[in-house]
């Protein structure tokens, strides 16, 4: 059986994206006129984006459409950081990963890098 594709989950597997999630949530909170610190973010680790937003909104009542808009904004902020990620951002355990990916690519194996955003 020929290997045709490899899927990598990026967050915390290949790259520590925690900083990018923090900066993205900070932008969302700035849009809402609220502050957001690293400490605030660290308390929310492991929750889904929707759960995080529900906690951050607190008593602020927004429509489902407004909530979806904020989640899309957060994801677009995150993707703007992801666009700048390079080999220098690989976690130490993945130092050989780039070379191995290039070997797979040269063998016409499809590579997919994914992130669980919501």
C-alpha angles and dihedrals in degrees: 000000000000120000106240105171143010124202120203124193105218107198110093092338103075101001135021098237095170092106091053092050090049093051091047093052089046089057091050091051092047088054087055092047094248133123123242125189135192087251090055090052095047090058089059098052114138097020125118119254091253092052091048092050092048090054094045093049092052108169093353106118116216131169120252088251091054091048091051090049091053092048090050090049091051091050092048090051090050092048090052087060093043089055088065097049115119140170089283088069096058115119113251092252088059097053091120093041096092093054091046090050090052090052090053091047092052088053090055094251112152114239123204126188114197140179129199099231104165 
